[in-house]
Amino acid sequence: MSKQIRLATIDDYPKIMEIWESAVRATHNFLSEEDFIYFKQVIPTDYLPKLDVFLLIGKEKAIGFSAALEGNLEMLFIHNDYRGRNYGKQLFDFMKEMHGVMKVIVNEQNLQAIGFYEKLGFRKIGRSDKDGSGKNYPVIYMQL
């Protein structure tokens, strides 16, 4: 499959949010519907414009996205239709090489993501009872 990774633009936000929704619905069963709607509203307005977001494209279709800031992996999502095919690792490898990613914060209840990052060499270094938005979703701090 020919694939490329490119910087996303505001025109990509609807596709990014489609990927986000697909991935979150598949992996974040602990998230309340109210908080799901909250994040769906604030991500394109409060998060994406402040980050350089990179889109993974395969066969002319956006299948994943990621963003990093100061060595922290801020987000990495793969559309549920494409999970388990090594795309997450490819996108992570790009972010590590191009943006020096060494840390990530993962929802404690997202065991698939914790396992994914552990396979990449991350280890747990801390925990918080609340996520970055102050919501009651415990997070795990991980580092390479």
N, C-alpha and C positions, 0 to 999 in steps of 0.2 A: 504494500500500500504506500503510495507516495504521500508524504505528509510534510507539513511545514509548520513552523512556529513563527508567528508574527505579532507585532504590537497591535492590540485592539484599539478601535476608535469608538466614539460615542455611538456610531451607527451599528456597532456590534453588540451594544448592551442588550437588546431584546434576545439575541441568540445566547448571550452569556447567561441571562436570567433563565432561559429555557434549560440550559445545561445545569445550572444551579438547582433549579426546581427538580429536575429529573434525579440528580445525584442525592439531594437532600431527602426527597421522598423515599429513596431506596435505602438510605443509610442512617437517617436521623429520626428513627421512630419514637425517640424520647422527646422530640420537640413538640410543644403544644401547637395546635392550629393557630391560636392567637399570635404566638411568637413567630411561627412560620410566616404569617401574613406581615408581621412587623418587619422581619428581616427582608422579605421580598420587596417591601416598599423602600427601606433605607439603603440597601446595598447599591442600587443604581444612582442614588442621589448623594449619599454620604460616604460611601466606601470606594466605589470604582473610580470616581473622578480624582481621588487623591493618590491613586496608585498607577503604576505602569502595569497594565494587565496584558498578558500574553495568551494568544489563542492558538490552540493546536488544531490544525486543519488536516483532514484526511479525505481524499476523493472529493474535493470541493466542498466539504461539509465540516463545520466547526464541531469538534467532538470533546473538547476540554479547554480549560483555562486555568491560569495561575497568576499570582502576583507575589512579589516579595518587597520588603522594605528593610533596609539596614541589616541584612543577613537573616531576617526572620521570614519564613514562608507564611505569608498572610492568608493565602487561599490556594487550593488546588482541587479542582472538581473535574470529573470525567462524566459525560452523559451516561446514564445507566445502561443504555444499549451497547456501550463500548467498554464497560468495566471488565476487568479480568483479562485484558488483552495486551498488557504491558504499556499502555498509553500513559498511565499515571507515572510510571518509572521514567519513561522518555521525557515527559514534561518536567518531572523533578530534576532529572539529570541536566536538562537545559537550564533550569533555574539555579541549580547549584553552580554550574560552570560559569554562567553569565552574570549571576547576581550574588555569588558567594553565600548561598543559603547554608546556614549551620543550625538553625533553631526552628521549631514549630510548636504551636499550641494546638492541642487536639481535645475535642470533647471527650471526657472520661467514658461516657456511655457509647461512644462510637468505636467499638472494639475492632471493627474492620480497619479503620484508619490507624489505630494504634499499632495493629499488626503490620500494616503496610509500611509505616515509618520504622518500625523495629527491623523489618527485613532490609530496609535501606541503610541500617546502621545507627539509627537514633536510639538513645536511651533516655529513660525518664529521669528528670532532674528536679521536678517539683510539681506542686498541685495547688489549685485554688478552688474554693467552693463556688465561685461565680465566674462567668465568662467575661470577656472584654467589654460587653455592654452592661455589665452589672446584673445580669439575669442569673437565676439559680440553676445554672448548668455547669457542674464541676468540669474543670479543664486540667489537662496534664501538660506540663512543660517538658519538651523533649529537645535533645541536642545531639549533634553528631559527635 
